[in-house]
Amino acid sequence: MAVEGSTITSRIKNLLRSPSIKLRRNKAGNRREDLSSKVTLEKVLGITVSGGRGLACDPRSGLVAYPAGCVVVLFNPRKHKQHHILNSSRKTITALAFSPDGKYLVTGESGHMPAVRVWDVAERSQVAELQEHKYGVACVAFSPSAKYIVSVGYQHDMIVNVWAWKKNTVVASNKVSSRVTAVSFSEDCSYFVTAGNRHIKFWYLDDSKTSKVNATVPLLGRSGLLGELRNNLFTDVACGRGKKADSTFCITSSGLLCEFSDRRLLDKWVELRTTVAHCISVSQDYIFCGCADGTVRLFNPSNLHFLSTLPRPHALGTDIASITEARSTPR
């Protein structure tokens, strides 16, 4: 029996060494290479966004960016056309943001030893890879000057980094113990604000130090004075613009719109009259708050007075021409 077994084994080995078998394998490999060069991604159906941090819009071109797994979809709503950026690491994209001029896109990802990547939007190619986080990147943002990128890790990562991305160096860093959901830069680049669970923190960036010192400097952080709202989950944050550049606006998951003064003090807040508030966007003249069921509330940044509720997205089959004006009072 032992002799028969060894004979069968030797026959199998000889068959595997056969030139015809190798030829078949090579042909199969060539077919795979041919297919990969011919097959291109035409359209992505679906989206993997967990919050405002996973959705970005370039105000100059109107291009919308959002993640779908390891792919970033660049959607042109005017032409109704998609382009795609494929993450070479195959790790899921968790956060993204455009540079102020719209030329670059920064992405964060999940998984072990995730990277912060910068992409050329026109070429859809990677131009920088920044790797300092360990467990995942919660949110990213360009500074208004596009000189720096701030990246905040997952709660277990506990790190907030400021990158001089063109030099591929971390210029300032510190620990953050709370779960962070959003980040926003001030208009003058002197500080940025992080928001999260029981967390509003102002981080001050001394450009004179970060430009001259080659080593990473400690990032100075000061907590916002939350008062009676200290137990809230702050889902999104946006620094003021224009005349309200010294103010910081944020929303809570319970449905409050809050304003912090330049002294980090919770100055005032108003109810959004919604079950959940998801995201916020601030311009010189308006505050837009994204709420439950597709509701968008519009407020005046100078006094937080309610202005309007935008029409909800229409259902399929609805006659759009019949929708004439936005509702004037919140429900």
C-alpha positions as CSV (number, residue, x, y, z in Angstrom):
1,M,0.0,0.0,0.0
2,A,2.8,2.3,0.8
3,V,4.4,1.7,-2.6
4,E,1.2,2.4,-4.4
5,G,0.7,5.6,-2.4
6,S,4.2,6.9,-3.3
7,T,3.6,6.0,-6.9
8,I,0.4,8.0,-7.1
9,T,2.1,11.0,-5.4
10,S,5.0,10.9,-7.8
11,R,2.5,10.8,-10.8
12,I,0.7,13.8,-9.5
13,K,3.9,15.7,-9.1
14,N,5.0,14.9,-12.6
15,L,1.6,16.1,-13.9
16,L,1.9,19.4,-12.1
17,R,5.4,19.8,-13.7
18,S,4.0,19.2,-17.1
19,P,4.5,22.1,-19.6
20,S,0.9,21.9,-20.7
21,I,-0.3,22.6,-17.1
22,K,2.0,25.6,-16.8
23,L,0.8,26.9,-20.2
24,R,-2.8,26.8,-19.0
25,R,-1.9,28.7,-15.9
26,N,-0.1,31.3,-17.8
27,K,-3.0,31.7,-20.2
28,A,-5.4,32.2,-17.2
29,G,-3.1,34.8,-15.8
30,N,-2.9,36.6,-19.1
31,R,-6.7,36.6,-19.3
32,R,-6.9,38.3,-15.9
33,E,-4.4,41.0,-16.9
34,D,-6.3,41.6,-20.2
35,L,-9.6,41.9,-18.3
36,S,-8.2,44.3,-15.7
37,S,-6.9,46.6,-18.4
38,K,-10.2,46.6,-20.3
39,V,-12.7,46.8,-17.4
40,T,-13.3,50.3,-16.0
41,L,-15.6,51.5,-13.2
42,E,-18.5,53.3,-14.9
43,K,-21.0,54.0,-12.0
44,V,-21.3,53.4,-8.3
45,L,-24.7,52.8,-6.8
46,G,-24.8,53.5,-3.0
47,I,-22.9,55.5,-0.5
48,T,-21.1,54.7,2.8
49,V,-21.5,58.0,4.7
50,S,-21.8,57.9,8.5
51,G,-22.1,61.7,9.0
52,G,-21.2,65.1,7.5
53,R,-17.5,64.2,7.6
54,G,-18.1,61.8,4.7
55,L,-19.7,64.3,2.3
56,A,-18.0,67.3,0.7
57,C,-18.8,69.9,-2.0
58,D,-16.4,72.1,-3.9
59,P,-18.2,75.6,-3.9
60,R,-16.3,76.7,-7.0
61,S,-17.1,73.8,-9.3
62,G,-20.1,72.3,-7.5
63,L,-18.4,68.9,-7.5
64,V,-19.7,66.6,-4.8
65,A,-17.5,63.9,-3.2
66,Y,-18.6,61.0,-1.1
67,P,-17.2,57.5,-0.2
68,A,-18.5,54.2,-1.3
69,G,-16.3,51.6,0.4
70,C,-12.7,52.1,-0.8
71,V,-13.9,54.3,-3.7
72,V,-14.4,58.1,-3.7
73,V,-17.2,59.2,-6.0
74,L,-16.8,62.6,-7.6
75,F,-20.3,63.5,-8.8
76,N,-21.0,66.4,-11.2
77,P,-24.7,67.2,-10.5
78,R,-25.0,69.5,-13.5
79,K,-23.8,66.8,-16.0
80,H,-25.1,64.0,-13.9
81,K,-21.8,62.2,-14.3
82,Q,-19.5,60.3,-12.0
83,H,-15.7,60.0,-11.8
84,H,-13.9,57.8,-9.3
85,I,-10.8,57.7,-7.1
86,L,-9.8,54.2,-6.1
87,N,-8.0,53.9,-2.7
88,S,-5.0,51.8,-3.5
89,S,-4.9,50.3,0.0
90,R,-8.5,49.0,-0.4
91,K,-9.3,50.4,3.0
92,T,-12.7,52.0,3.6
93,I,-12.8,55.8,3.2
94,T,-14.2,57.3,6.5
95,A,-13.8,61.1,5.9
96,L,-13.0,63.5,3.2
97,A,-12.7,67.3,2.4
98,F,-11.8,69.5,-0.5
99,S,-9.1,72.1,-0.4
100,P,-10.3,75.7,-0.6
101,D,-9.4,76.0,-4.2
102,G,-11.0,72.7,-5.1
103,K,-7.8,71.3,-6.6
104,Y,-7.1,68.7,-3.9
105,L,-9.1,66.2,-1.9
106,V,-8.0,64.8,1.5
107,T,-9.3,61.4,2.7
108,G,-9.1,59.4,5.9
109,E,-9.6,55.7,6.2
110,S,-10.3,52.9,8.7
111,G,-8.3,49.8,9.5
112,H,-4.9,49.1,11.0
113,M,-2.3,51.8,10.4
114,P,-4.6,54.0,8.2
115,A,-3.3,56.8,6.1
116,V,-4.4,60.3,5.4
117,R,-4.1,60.7,1.6
118,V,-4.2,63.8,-0.6
119,W,-5.5,63.5,-4.2
120,D,-5.3,65.7,-7.2
121,V,-8.9,66.1,-8.2
122,A,-8.4,66.8,-11.9
123,E,-5.9,63.9,-12.4
124,R,-7.6,61.7,-9.8
125,S,-4.2,60.6,-8.6
126,Q,-2.6,60.4,-5.2
127,V,0.0,63.2,-4.4
128,A,0.7,62.6,-0.7
129,E,0.4,59.9,1.9
130,L,0.6,60.7,5.6
131,Q,0.7,57.9,8.1
132,E,0.7,58.5,11.8
133,H,-2.7,57.2,13.0
134,K,-3.1,53.6,14.2
135,Y,-6.7,52.6,14.3
136,G,-8.7,54.9,12.0
137,V,-9.3,58.5,10.9
138,A,-12.5,60.1,12.2
139,C,-12.3,63.4,10.3
140,V,-10.1,65.6,8.2
141,A,-9.9,69.2,7.0
142,F,-7.8,71.6,5.0
143,S,-6.8,74.9,6.5
144,P,-8.2,78.0,4.6
145,S,-4.7,78.6,3.3
146,A,-4.4,74.9,2.2
147,K,-1.0,74.9,3.9
148,Y,-2.1,72.5,6.6
149,I,-4.3,69.4,7.0
150,V,-5.8,68.5,10.4
151,S,-6.7,64.8,11.0
152,V,-8.4,63.4,14.1
153,G,-8.1,59.7,14.9
154,Y,-10.8,57.4,16.2
155,Q,-11.5,57.4,20.0
156,H,-9.0,54.5,20.6
157,D,-6.4,56.4,18.4
158,M,-6.6,59.5,20.7
159,I,-4.5,61.7,18.4
160,V,-5.1,65.0,16.6
161,N,-2.4,65.9,14.1
162,V,-1.6,69.0,12.1
163,W,0.3,68.2,8.9
164,A,2.4,70.3,6.6
165,W,1.2,67.9,3.9
166,K,3.5,69.1,1.1
167,K,6.5,68.4,3.3
168,N,4.9,65.2,4.6
169,T,5.6,66.2,8.3
170,V,3.5,66.5,11.4
171,V,4.1,70.0,12.7
172,A,1.8,69.9,15.8
173,S,0.1,67.1,17.7
174,N,-1.8,66.3,20.9
175,K,-4.0,63.7,22.5
176,V,-7.8,63.9,22.5
177,S,-9.7,61.5,24.9
178,S,-13.2,62.0,23.5
179,R,-14.9,60.6,20.5
180,V,-14.7,63.4,17.9
181,T,-17.3,63.7,15.1
182,A,-16.3,66.9,13.3
183,V,-13.6,69.5,12.8
184,S,-13.6,73.1,11.4
185,F,-10.9,75.7,10.8
186,S,-11.3,79.4,11.7
187,E,-11.3,81.9,8.8
188,D,-7.9,83.3,9.7
189,C,-6.2,79.9,10.2
190,S,-5.2,80.7,13.8
191,Y,-7.2,77.9,15.4
192,F,-9.6,75.0,14.6
193,V,-12.4,73.4,16.6
194,T,-13.3,69.8,17.2
195,A,-16.7,68.6,18.3
196,G,-17.8,65.3,19.7
197,N,-19.3,63.5,22.7
198,R,-19.4,66.0,25.6
199,H,-16.6,67.7,23.6
200,I,-16.0,71.1,22.1
201,K,-12.3,72.0,22.0
202,F,-10.4,75.0,20.5
203,W,-6.9,74.1,19.2
204,Y,-4.5,77.0,18.6
205,L,-2.0,76.9,15.9
206,D,1.1,79.2,16.2
207,D,2.3,79.4,12.6
208,S,5.5,81.2,13.6
209,K,6.6,78.2,15.7
210,T,5.4,75.5,13.3
211,S,7.2,77.1,10.4
212,K,10.6,77.5,12.1
213,V,10.8,74.4,14.3
214,N,11.6,71.1,12.5
215,A,10.3,68.9,15.3
216,T,6.6,68.3,16.1
217,V,5.4,70.9,18.7
218,P,2.7,70.3,21.2
219,L,-0.7,71.5,20.0
220,L,-2.4,73.9,22.5
221,G,-6.0,73.0,23.2
222,R,-8.7,74.7,25.4
223,S,-12.1,73.2,26.1
224,G,-15.2,75.1,25.3
225,L,-17.3,76.1,28.3
226,L,-20.4,74.0,27.8
227,G,-22.4,75.0,30.9
228,E,-25.7,73.1,31.2
229,L,-25.1,71.5,27.8
230,R,-22.0,69.6,28.9
231,N,-23.7,66.1,28.6
232,N,-24.6,66.6,24.9
233,L,-23.3,64.9,21.8
234,F,-22.1,67.6,19.4
235,T,-22.5,66.1,15.9
236,D,-21.0,68.9,13.8
237,V,-19.2,72.3,14.0
238,A,-18.5,75.2,11.7
239,C,-16.5,78.3,12.4
240,G,-18.1,81.7,11.6
241,R,-17.5,83.7,8.5
242,G,-17.3,87.5,7.7
243,K,-18.7,89.6,10.6
244,K,-19.2,86.5,12.7
245,A,-15.7,85.1,12.2
246,D,-15.0,85.2,16.0
247,S,-18.0,82.9,16.6
248,T,-18.2,79.1,16.4
249,F,-21.5,77.3,15.6
250,C,-22.3,73.7,16.4
251,I,-25.3,71.4,16.6
252,T,-26.2,68.7,19.1
253,S,-27.8,65.3,18.3
254,S,-30.8,66.3,20.5
255,G,-31.6,69.2,18.1
256,L,-29.9,72.4,19.4
257,L,-28.1,75.0,17.4
258,C,-25.4,76.6,19.6
259,E,-23.1,79.6,19.3
260,F,-19.7,79.9,21.1
261,S,-18.1,83.3,21.6
262,D,-14.4,84.2,20.9
263,R,-13.8,83.4,24.6
264,R,-15.0,79.8,24.1
265,L,-18.1,80.5,26.1
266,L,-21.5,79.0,25.1
267,D,-23.3,82.3,24.3
268,K,-26.7,81.2,23.1
269,W,-28.7,78.3,21.6
270,V,-32.0,77.7,19.9
271,E,-34.1,74.6,19.3
272,L,-34.2,73.2,15.8
273,R,-37.5,71.4,16.4
274,T,-36.3,68.1,15.1
275,T,-35.7,64.6,16.6
276,V,-32.0,64.5,15.3
277,A,-29.6,67.1,13.9
278,H,-26.9,65.8,11.6
279,C,-24.8,68.5,10.0
280,I,-24.2,72.3,9.7
281,S,-22.9,74.7,7.1
282,V,-22.2,78.4,7.7
283,S,-21.7,81.3,5.3
284,Q,-21.6,85.0,6.0
285,D,-25.4,85.4,5.7
286,Y,-26.9,82.0,6.6
287,I,-26.6,78.9,8.8
288,F,-27.9,75.7,7.3
289,C,-28.8,72.8,9.6
290,G,-29.4,69.3,8.3
291,C,-32.0,67.5,10.4
292,A,-34.0,64.3,10.4
293,D,-36.2,63.2,7.5
294,G,-34.3,65.4,5.0
295,T,-35.3,68.7,6.7
296,V,-33.0,71.7,6.4
297,R,-33.5,74.7,8.7
298,L,-32.2,78.1,7.8
299,F,-31.0,80.6,10.4
300,N,-29.5,84.1,10.6
301,P,-25.9,83.9,12.0
302,S,-26.0,87.4,13.6
303,N,-28.8,86.5,16.0
304,L,-29.8,82.8,15.5
305,H,-33.2,83.9,14.3
306,F,-35.1,81.3,12.3
307,L,-35.5,82.3,8.6
308,S,-37.0,79.3,6.7
309,T,-37.3,75.6,6.2
310,L,-36.1,74.4,2.7
311,P,-38.3,72.2,0.7
312,R,-37.6,68.5,1.2
313,P,-36.3,66.4,-1.6
314,H,-39.2,65.2,-3.7
315,A,-40.3,61.6,-3.9
316,L,-40.0,59.7,-7.1
317,G,-42.9,60.5,-9.4
318,T,-43.6,63.9,-7.9
319,D,-44.4,66.8,-10.2
320,I,-41.5,69.2,-9.3
321,A,-43.3,72.1,-11.0
322,S,-46.0,72.0,-8.3
323,I,-43.4,72.8,-5.6
324,T,-43.4,76.6,-5.7
325,E,-41.9,77.9,-2.5
326,A,-40.2,76.9,0.8
327,R,-42.3,76.6,3.9
328,S,-42.0,79.7,6.1
329,T,-42.4,78.1,9.5
330,P,-40.8,75.0,11.0
331,R,-42.9,72.0,11.7
